[in-house]
Amino acid sequence: MSLIWVAVAVICLILELTAGNLFIICFSIGAASASIAAFMGTGIYFQVITFAAVSVASIFFLRPIVLKYFHKNTQERKSNADALIGRIGKVTEKIEKNGYGRVAIDGDVWKAKSSDSEEIPENTSVIITDRNSIIVTVEKNN
């Protein structure tokens, strides 16, 4: 039974990597605790109670402390595509006047338009000012 709890803990860790909100990791900690209980030879009921108690305790006590530590200097936590705003990119395909082009940011290529509707030539350094779905708005990086 100990190996099943280890598998649950690993699966929760993998799911946490996709979510990144430090919620699912609390269940991973609970599963690891239940695995230790199973290794010590306790019954399934005690293991389930250990899993539930440690998971809930982690959510209410450990998670707020960790969140405060990791995000202590930010009021708003941007993630995923919203984190692009303010980043520097390079035009890989000319941005046409009142049209679109392509911008590379950390190896990813995004469809882009100019914030002032002016043409921006290829290889120009730009800064991302906005994002609307899969299209980023850029301006020349001076």
N, C-alpha and C positions, 0 to 999 in steps of 0.2 A: 504494500500500500504506500510505502514511503516513496517509491519511484513514481507513482501516479501523482502524488502531491508535488514532486519535483517537476514533473511534466507540466502541471497546472501553473506552477511558478514561472517556468520558462515561457510558456504561452502568454502569460500575462505580461511578462517583460517585453516580449515581441510586440504585443498589442500596444503597450505603453510607448514604444518607439514610434509607432504610427500616429498616436494621439498627441503625446507630448504635454499633457496637462497634469501629470503627476497624480492621477486618480487611480488608474488601473494598477500602478505599481504597488498600491496599498494592498490589493488582493494578492499580488505576488509575494509580498512580505507575509501575509496570512498563510498562504500555501506553503511557504518555506517553514513557517512555525509548525504547521500541521505535519509537515514531513519529518521534522525533528521529533514531534510527539509520536508519530507512527514508528520511527526508528527505535524509540525507547520502548515500544511494545504496548502502547495504550490502545484502547478500543476505538472503533470507528466513530462512535458518538463523541468521545472526548476530542478526537481529531477534528471533527466538524465544528464543535464548539470552539476549539482553539482557533481554527481558521476564521470563523465569524468574529470572534472577540478581537483577535489581533488585527484583522482587516478594518473593523469599525474603529478601533483605537488609533490605527494608523491614519485613517481618513480624518478623524477629529483632532488628533494631537500632533502627529508627525508631518502631515501634508502642509498645514498652514506655516509651520516653521521652515520647511524646505522651500516653499513658494516665496516666503519673505526673504530668505537668504539668496535665492537665485535671481529674484526680480526686485532687489532692494532699491535700485536707482531709476526705475522706470514706472511712470504712472500708467502707461498704456503698453501692453505687450502685443506687438505686431508679430504675426506669424504667417507662414506660407507666402502667397503672392503679395500680400499687403506689406511684407517686409522689403519689397523691392523699392518702395518710394524712398527717394533720397540716395539711392545707389548710383554708381557711375557705370555707364555702359559705352559700347563702341558701335557706331553705325556700320552694319555689314552690307546693307542694301540701301541705296540712296532713298531718303524720305522725300517724296515728291511734295511740291507746293499744293496745299489743300488735299494731300493724299497720304499714302502710307508707305512705309519702308520696313526695314528689319534692324533690330538692335540686339547685340550679344551682351548678356550680363552673366558673368561667372559660368560661361560655357553654354548657357541656354539662350536660344534665339527667340525674341518676342516681336510680334507685329507692333509697329510704333507709328505714332503721328506726332507732328511738331506742335508745341503748345501755342506758337504764334502763327501757325499755318504757313510757315516759310519752308523753303527747301533746305535740307541739311545733307551735305555730301557724305559719301562713303568715308570710313575711317575717322570720322569726327567723334570726339569724346562728348558724351551727353550725360545729363543727370535726369533720372526718372522723377517726374513731378506728380503723376497721377496714374491710376490704373482703372480701366473699365473692362471687366471680364478678361479677355485675353489680349487686349490692346493697351499698351502703355503710352502715356503722353510724356514727351521728353523736351528738353531745351538744351541748347549748347552749354557745355561746361566751360566756363571762362577761366 
